[in-house]
Amino acid sequence: MNLSAHLKPKNPFTEFPREVGVLVFSSFFVAVGFGIIAPTIPLFANSFGVNNTQVGLIISAFALARFASGLFSGKLVDKFGERIVYTAGVGFVAITAFAAALARSYAELLIYRAVGGLGSSMFSVAAGSILLRAVDDTRRARVQSLYNGSFLLGMMAGPVIGGFLTAISLRAPLLIYSVLLVISSVAGGFLLRNSILAARPTEKSAQEKPSLRDALSSKPYLIALVISFCSASIFFGMSRSILPLFMVEDLGSSAGFLGVGFTIASVVQGVLLLKAGSLSDEKGRKFSALAGSSLVFASVAILLFTYQPWMFLLSMAISGIGAAFLSTTPAAIVGDVMKGKGGQVIALFQMSGDAGAMIAPVVLGFIADHYGFRPAFAVTAGLMLIALFAATKLPETRASHLGQSS
């Protein structure tokens, strides 16, 4: 009896408040849906007879709107509470996705996708706010690991489903995406209805929320912004822009080989996410920030000297390990310092990552066009050196371990 109890797999949600499980469950549907439409949106846009720049604008418009509305979403969270903003945000994206599926022109598709960025900003800020204050600093990184893991799993499953739907119709993935978003919105709104954490702020709790000025005067918060910007520039900038072009044009690799490399990175990250979160909670944010920044720097440095395809696979594997640390630690730092309070504070942190994802493809693409891929990788490595240097200056932020920092 005792042996079977010992061998029984441990439920990772049992040690966390119910809100964590609700958000992981609801957000998984968002991630699957986003994964479904990710490979389809460019094809759908191209069906209107536009050029490659206009296709890219469809993708950038969503990210730009999400970035531009970040602080506004933070204000909504501070005023109305996380439950209302999360539910409304996901529902808003569902409506715009449905409208995009019925778009009759490129202009309509562009407008609907851009407007959807506001809803994405709303629910991501609301979810981040709940997660960062749902637990104390001894478990905060593990919560981030669970949440990010659900997104990663959903993003991996989505493209497979999207491929089958695209064979039926280019509009079908957007329609299914909207249905999944409705499920997420309804589930989140219903399951969080009695949550104190996600409730509308009281006058007292509103007064306790730190201002942006308070946050920007905090050294750990500023370091978290830097690490978030630099890491997003690599994971969502370089990896999605110049890296595929480098592998195809310089090394002559196939799209299938690229897919293997990116899958390796995702699988390694997914397998190690919970362990990375535990190490951050146990050994400290500085340890995890240094480990993650060092590993990602090493993965980019390998690309600088990649002349054989197998070196790309090695780089992706190391990048996946580093990503497991950097996808949890910066957010945990913000939670430690601000205790998860302050929608605008959390919004600005998320905007730092969005900025990296938007700016990096343009800047690195310009460098690659004029000077070559390897100089672009050198600049990317320089960004990670900045993140690594910032990590060396990070004081310990876990209240339960203050005094251990060097």
C-alpha positions as CSV (number, residue, x, y, z in Angstrom):
1,M,0.0,0.0,0.0
2,N,2.7,2.4,1.0
3,L,4.8,1.3,-2.0
4,S,2.0,2.0,-4.5
5,A,1.5,5.4,-2.9
6,H,5.2,6.1,-3.2
7,L,5.2,5.1,-6.9
8,K,2.1,7.1,-7.7
9,P,3.0,10.2,-9.9
10,K,2.8,13.4,-8.0
11,N,0.2,15.9,-9.2
12,P,2.2,19.1,-9.8
13,F,-0.9,21.3,-9.1
14,T,-1.6,20.0,-5.6
15,E,0.8,22.4,-3.9
16,F,-0.6,25.5,-5.7
17,P,-3.8,27.6,-5.3
18,R,-6.7,26.6,-7.6
19,E,-6.2,29.7,-9.7
20,V,-3.0,28.3,-11.1
21,G,-4.7,25.1,-12.4
22,V,-7.5,27.2,-13.9
23,L,-5.1,29.5,-15.8
24,V,-3.0,26.6,-17.0
25,F,-6.1,24.8,-18.2
26,S,-7.7,27.8,-19.9
27,S,-4.5,29.1,-21.4
28,F,-3.7,25.7,-22.9
29,F,-6.7,26.2,-25.3
30,V,-5.3,29.6,-26.3
31,A,-1.9,28.1,-27.0
32,V,-3.3,25.3,-29.1
33,G,-5.4,27.8,-31.1
34,F,-2.4,30.1,-31.7
35,G,-0.3,27.1,-32.8
36,I,-3.1,26.1,-35.2
37,I,-3.1,29.5,-37.0
38,A,0.6,30.3,-36.8
39,P,1.5,28.5,-40.1
40,T,-1.8,29.4,-41.7
41,I,-2.0,33.2,-41.3
42,P,0.8,33.9,-43.9
43,L,-0.9,31.5,-46.4
44,F,-4.3,33.1,-45.8
45,A,-2.9,36.6,-46.2
46,N,-1.1,35.6,-49.4
47,S,-4.3,34.3,-50.9
48,F,-5.4,37.9,-51.3
49,G,-2.6,38.4,-53.8
50,V,-0.3,40.6,-51.7
51,N,3.5,40.6,-51.5
52,N,5.8,39.2,-48.8
53,T,6.1,42.5,-47.0
54,Q,2.3,42.8,-46.7
55,V,2.2,39.2,-45.4
56,G,4.8,40.1,-42.8
57,L,2.7,43.1,-41.8
58,I,-0.2,40.9,-40.9
59,I,2.0,39.1,-38.3
60,S,3.7,42.3,-37.1
61,A,0.4,44.2,-36.7
62,F,-0.8,41.8,-34.0
63,A,2.5,42.1,-32.1
64,L,2.6,45.8,-32.4
65,A,-1.0,46.2,-31.2
66,R,-0.2,43.9,-28.3
67,F,2.9,46.0,-27.4
68,A,1.2,49.4,-27.8
69,S,-1.8,48.4,-25.6
70,G,0.3,46.9,-22.7
71,L,0.1,49.8,-20.2
72,F,-3.6,50.3,-21.1
73,S,-4.3,46.6,-20.3
74,G,-2.4,47.1,-17.0
75,K,-4.7,50.0,-16.1
76,L,-7.7,47.8,-16.8
77,V,-6.4,45.1,-14.5
78,D,-5.7,47.7,-11.7
79,K,-9.3,49.0,-12.1
80,F,-11.5,46.0,-12.8
81,G,-9.5,43.0,-11.6
82,E,-7.9,40.0,-13.3
83,R,-11.0,37.9,-13.8
84,I,-12.9,40.4,-15.8
85,V,-9.9,41.5,-17.9
86,Y,-8.8,37.9,-18.6
87,T,-12.3,36.8,-19.6
88,A,-12.9,39.9,-21.7
89,G,-9.5,39.8,-23.3
90,V,-9.7,36.2,-24.5
91,G,-13.3,36.8,-25.6
92,F,-12.2,39.8,-27.6
93,V,-9.5,37.8,-29.4
94,A,-12.2,35.1,-30.1
95,I,-14.4,37.7,-31.8
96,T,-11.6,39.2,-33.9
97,A,-10.4,35.7,-34.9
98,F,-13.9,34.8,-36.1
99,A,-14.1,38.1,-38.0
100,A,-10.7,37.5,-39.6
101,A,-11.9,34.1,-40.7
102,L,-14.7,35.8,-42.6
103,A,-12.4,38.6,-44.0
104,R,-13.2,39.4,-47.7
105,S,-10.1,41.5,-48.3
106,Y,-6.5,41.9,-47.1
107,A,-7.4,45.2,-45.4
108,E,-10.1,43.5,-43.3
109,L,-7.7,40.7,-42.3
110,L,-5.1,43.3,-41.3
111,I,-7.5,45.3,-39.2
112,Y,-9.0,42.3,-37.4
113,R,-5.6,40.8,-36.6
114,A,-4.3,44.1,-35.3
115,V,-7.3,44.7,-33.1
116,G,-6.9,41.2,-31.7
117,G,-3.6,42.3,-30.3
118,L,-5.4,44.4,-27.7
119,G,-7.3,41.3,-26.4
120,S,-4.1,39.3,-26.3
121,S,-2.4,42.0,-24.2
122,M,-5.4,42.1,-21.8
123,F,-5.5,38.4,-21.0
124,S,-1.7,37.9,-20.8
125,V,-1.3,40.8,-18.3
126,A,-4.2,39.6,-16.2
127,A,-2.9,36.0,-16.1
128,G,0.6,37.2,-15.3
129,S,-0.7,39.3,-12.4
130,I,-2.6,36.3,-10.9
131,L,0.3,33.9,-11.3
132,L,2.9,36.2,-9.7
133,R,1.0,36.7,-6.5
134,A,-0.7,33.3,-6.2
135,V,2.3,31.9,-4.4
136,D,5.2,33.1,-2.3
137,D,8.8,33.3,-3.6
138,T,9.6,29.7,-2.7
139,R,7.3,28.4,-5.4
140,R,7.0,31.3,-7.9
141,A,9.3,30.0,-10.6
142,R,7.7,26.6,-10.6
143,V,4.3,28.2,-11.2
144,Q,5.8,30.0,-14.2
145,S,7.2,26.7,-15.4
146,L,3.7,25.0,-15.3
147,Y,2.1,27.9,-17.1
148,N,4.8,28.2,-19.8
149,G,4.8,24.5,-20.2
150,S,1.1,24.4,-21.0
151,F,1.7,27.1,-23.6
152,L,4.7,25.2,-25.1
153,L,2.7,22.0,-25.3
154,G,-0.2,23.7,-26.9
155,M,2.1,25.5,-29.4
156,M,3.7,22.1,-30.3
157,A,0.3,20.4,-30.9
158,G,-1.3,23.3,-32.7
159,P,0.6,23.2,-36.0
160,V,-0.2,19.5,-36.6
161,I,-3.9,20.3,-36.2
162,G,-3.6,23.4,-38.3
163,G,-2.0,21.5,-41.2
164,F,-5.0,19.2,-41.5
165,L,-7.4,22.1,-41.2
166,T,-5.6,24.1,-43.9
167,A,-6.1,21.2,-46.3
168,I,-9.9,21.8,-45.9
169,S,-9.9,25.6,-46.0
170,L,-7.5,28.5,-45.2
171,R,-10.3,30.0,-43.1
172,A,-10.9,26.8,-41.0
173,P,-8.0,27.3,-38.6
174,L,-9.2,30.7,-37.6
175,L,-12.7,29.4,-37.0
176,I,-11.4,26.6,-34.8
177,Y,-9.1,29.1,-33.1
178,S,-12.1,31.3,-32.2
179,V,-14.0,28.3,-30.8
180,L,-11.0,27.3,-28.6
181,L,-10.8,30.9,-27.4
182,V,-14.5,30.9,-26.4
183,I,-13.9,27.8,-24.4
184,S,-10.9,29.4,-22.6
185,S,-12.9,32.6,-22.0
186,V,-15.9,30.9,-20.6
187,A,-13.8,28.4,-18.5
188,G,-11.7,31.2,-17.1
189,G,-14.6,33.4,-16.2
190,F,-16.6,30.6,-14.6
191,L,-13.8,28.9,-12.7
192,L,-12.4,32.2,-11.4
193,R,-15.8,33.6,-10.3
194,N,-15.2,33.1,-6.6
195,S,-11.5,33.8,-6.6
196,I,-10.2,36.5,-4.3
197,L,-7.0,36.8,-6.2
198,A,-8.8,37.6,-9.5
199,A,-11.5,39.8,-8.0
200,R,-12.1,43.5,-8.6
201,P,-9.6,45.5,-6.5
202,T,-10.9,47.1,-3.3
203,E,-9.9,50.7,-2.4
204,K,-7.3,49.4,0.0
205,S,-5.7,46.9,-2.3
206,A,-5.6,49.5,-5.1
207,Q,-3.6,51.8,-2.8
208,E,-1.1,49.0,-2.1
209,K,-0.2,48.5,-5.8
210,P,3.2,49.8,-6.7
211,S,3.5,52.5,-9.3
212,L,5.7,52.4,-12.4
213,R,8.0,54.9,-10.8
214,D,8.4,52.5,-7.8
215,A,9.2,49.6,-10.2
216,L,11.7,51.6,-12.3
217,S,13.6,52.5,-9.2
218,S,14.1,48.9,-8.4
219,K,17.4,47.4,-9.6
220,P,16.1,43.8,-9.8
221,Y,13.1,44.9,-11.8
222,L,15.3,46.8,-14.3
223,I,17.5,43.8,-14.7
224,A,14.5,41.6,-15.3
225,L,13.5,44.0,-18.1
226,V,16.9,43.8,-19.7
227,I,17.0,39.9,-19.6
228,S,13.5,39.7,-20.9
229,F,14.3,42.0,-23.9
230,C,17.5,40.2,-24.7
231,S,16.2,36.7,-24.5
232,A,13.0,37.5,-26.5
233,S,15.3,39.0,-29.2
234,I,16.9,35.6,-29.6
235,F,13.9,33.2,-29.0
236,F,11.3,35.2,-31.0
237,G,13.5,37.4,-33.1
238,M,16.6,35.8,-34.4
239,S,15.2,32.2,-34.3
240,R,12.1,33.2,-36.4
241,S,13.8,35.5,-38.9
242,I,17.5,35.1,-39.9
243,L,18.2,31.7,-38.5
244,P,16.0,29.8,-41.0
245,L,17.3,31.8,-43.8
246,F,20.9,31.2,-42.8
247,M,20.4,27.4,-42.6
248,V,18.7,27.3,-46.0
249,E,20.7,29.8,-48.0
250,D,24.2,29.3,-46.4
251,L,24.2,25.7,-45.4
252,G,21.7,24.3,-47.9
253,S,19.5,22.7,-45.2
254,S,15.9,21.6,-45.9
255,A,12.8,22.9,-44.2
256,G,12.4,19.4,-42.6
257,F,15.9,19.6,-41.1
258,L,15.0,23.1,-39.7
259,G,11.9,21.6,-38.1
260,V,13.9,18.9,-36.4
261,G,16.2,21.5,-34.9
262,F,13.4,23.7,-33.6
263,T,11.6,20.6,-32.3
264,I,14.7,19.6,-30.4
265,A,14.8,23.0,-28.7
266,S,11.1,22.9,-27.8
267,V,11.3,19.4,-26.4
268,V,14.4,20.0,-24.3
269,Q,12.9,23.2,-23.0
270,G,9.6,21.4,-22.1
271,V,11.3,18.5,-20.4
272,L,13.5,20.8,-18.2
273,L,11.0,23.6,-17.5
274,L,9.8,22.2,-14.1
275,K,13.4,21.4,-13.0
276,A,14.6,24.9,-14.0
277,G,11.7,26.4,-12.0
278,S,12.6,24.3,-9.0
279,L,16.3,25.3,-9.2
280,S,15.3,29.0,-9.4
281,D,13.2,28.7,-6.3
282,E,15.8,26.7,-4.4
283,K,19.1,28.1,-5.6
284,G,18.0,31.7,-6.4
285,R,17.1,33.9,-9.2
286,K,20.7,35.0,-9.8
287,F,21.9,31.4,-10.2
288,S,19.1,30.7,-12.8
289,A,19.6,34.0,-14.6
290,L,23.4,33.3,-14.9
291,A,22.8,29.7,-16.0
292,G,20.2,30.7,-18.6
293,S,22.1,33.6,-20.1
294,S,25.3,31.7,-20.3
295,L,23.7,28.7,-22.1
296,V,21.8,30.9,-24.6
297,F,25.0,32.9,-25.2
298,A,26.8,29.6,-25.9
299,S,24.1,28.5,-28.3
300,V,24.4,31.7,-30.4
301,A,28.2,31.5,-30.2
302,I,28.0,28.1,-31.8
303,L,26.0,29.5,-34.7
304,L,28.8,31.9,-35.4
305,F,31.1,29.0,-36.2
306,T,28.4,26.7,-37.7
307,Y,29.6,25.2,-41.0
308,Q,28.1,21.8,-40.6
309,P,24.3,21.2,-40.1
310,W,24.9,19.0,-37.0
311,M,26.2,22.1,-35.2
312,F,22.9,23.8,-35.6
313,L,21.2,20.8,-33.8
314,L,23.8,21.2,-31.0
315,S,23.0,24.9,-30.8
316,M,19.3,24.2,-30.6
317,A,19.7,21.7,-27.8
318,I,21.7,24.1,-25.7
319,S,19.3,26.9,-26.5
320,G,16.4,24.8,-25.2
321,I,18.2,24.3,-21.8
322,G,18.8,28.0,-21.5
323,A,15.3,28.8,-22.5
324,A,13.9,26.7,-19.7
325,F,15.7,29.0,-17.2
326,L,15.0,32.3,-19.0
327,S,11.3,31.6,-19.6
328,T,10.7,31.5,-15.8
329,T,13.3,33.5,-13.9
330,P,12.7,37.1,-15.1
331,A,9.0,36.9,-14.3
332,A,9.8,35.3,-10.9
333,I,12.1,38.3,-10.2
334,V,9.3,40.7,-10.9
335,G,7.0,38.7,-8.7
336,D,9.5,38.7,-5.8
337,V,10.0,42.5,-6.0
338,M,6.4,43.6,-6.7
339,K,4.6,40.6,-5.1
340,G,2.6,40.4,-8.3
341,K,0.7,43.6,-7.5
342,G,0.4,46.4,-10.1
343,G,-1.1,45.6,-13.5
344,Q,1.0,48.3,-15.2
345,V,4.2,47.1,-13.6
346,I,3.6,43.6,-15.0
347,A,2.4,45.0,-18.3
348,L,5.7,46.9,-18.8
349,F,7.7,43.7,-18.0
350,Q,5.7,41.8,-20.7
351,M,6.2,44.7,-23.1
352,S,10.0,44.4,-22.7
353,G,9.8,40.9,-24.2
354,D,7.4,42.0,-26.9
355,A,9.8,44.8,-27.8
356,G,12.6,42.4,-28.3
357,A,10.4,40.2,-30.5
358,M,9.5,43.1,-32.7
359,I,12.8,45.0,-33.0
360,A,15.2,42.1,-33.4
361,P,13.9,40.7,-36.7
362,V,14.1,44.1,-38.4
363,V,17.6,45.0,-37.0
364,L,19.1,41.6,-37.5
365,G,17.5,41.3,-41.0
366,F,19.1,44.7,-41.9
367,I,22.5,43.5,-40.7
368,A,22.2,40.2,-42.5
369,D,21.2,41.9,-45.8
370,H,24.1,44.4,-45.7
371,Y,26.9,42.5,-43.8
372,G,26.0,38.8,-43.7
373,F,24.4,36.3,-41.3
374,R,27.5,35.8,-39.1
375,P,27.8,39.5,-38.2
376,A,24.1,39.4,-37.3
377,F,24.8,36.4,-35.0
378,A,27.7,38.3,-33.5
379,V,25.3,41.2,-32.6
380,T,22.8,38.6,-31.1
381,A,25.6,37.1,-29.0
382,G,26.4,40.6,-27.9
383,L,22.8,41.0,-26.7
384,M,23.2,37.9,-24.6
385,L,26.4,39.2,-23.1
386,I,24.5,42.2,-22.0
387,A,21.9,39.9,-20.3
388,L,24.7,37.9,-18.8
389,F,26.4,41.0,-17.4
390,A,23.1,42.2,-16.0
391,A,22.6,38.8,-14.3
392,T,25.9,39.2,-12.5
393,K,24.6,42.4,-10.9
394,L,21.3,40.8,-9.7
395,P,20.8,40.8,-5.9
396,E,18.8,38.0,-4.4
397,T,15.1,38.8,-4.5
398,R,13.6,35.9,-2.6
399,A,12.5,37.3,0.8
400,S,13.1,33.9,2.4
401,H,16.7,34.0,1.3
402,L,17.7,37.6,1.6
403,G,21.3,38.0,2.8
404,Q,22.6,35.1,0.6
405,S,23.5,37.3,-2.4
406,S,27.0,38.3,-2.9
